[in-house]
Amino acid sequence: MQHPDIEYKERYEQAEQTIGQLKHELAILKKMIFGIRHEKFVSAEASSQQLSLNIASE
């Protein structure tokens, strides 16, 4: 039978690793949403809702 402290240590280490991965993923998603203008994610739905100015080119 495994010592209970070892099982908790393994679970803690796995949780730490998962938290690190999720923090990294969250940082990437935040950058996509709130990042500089040319790096932002713009959905097709959002871009199709933009109004046209109907300006004739010269």
N, C-alpha and C positions, 0 to 999 in steps of 0.2 A: 504494500500500500504506500502511495506517495505521500510525503509530508505535506500538510495543508499549506504551509507557508510557501513552498515551492510552486504549487499550483497558482496561488495568488500572485506570486512574482511573475510567472509566465503570462497570466492574464493582464497584469499591469503593463508589462512590456508590449504585449499585443495591442492594448488600448492606446498606449503612447504612440506606437507606430501608426495606428489608424488615425489618431488625432492629427499627427503630423501630415499625413496624406490628405486629410480633409481640409486642413488649413491651407495647404498648397493649392488644392483645387479651388477653394473659396477665393484665394488671392487672384488666381487666373480669371475666374468668373467676374470678380469685382473690376478687374482691369478691363475686361471686355465690355462691361456695362458702363462703368464710370471713368474709363481711361481717356486718354487724349482723343480728340475728335476723329482722327483718321484711323485709330485703332479700335474704336467702338464697334460693337455688333449692332447692326441695324436690320431688323427683321423685314421680310418682304412686305408684310402687312403695314408696317409703319411707313415704309417708303412709298407705298401705293396710295397712302392717304394724304400725301403732300399736294398742295394746290399748285397749279401752273400759273405763271405770270402772263402767258401769251404775249411775249415781247417779240416783235419781228426783228430779225437780225438785218443789219445793213450790208 
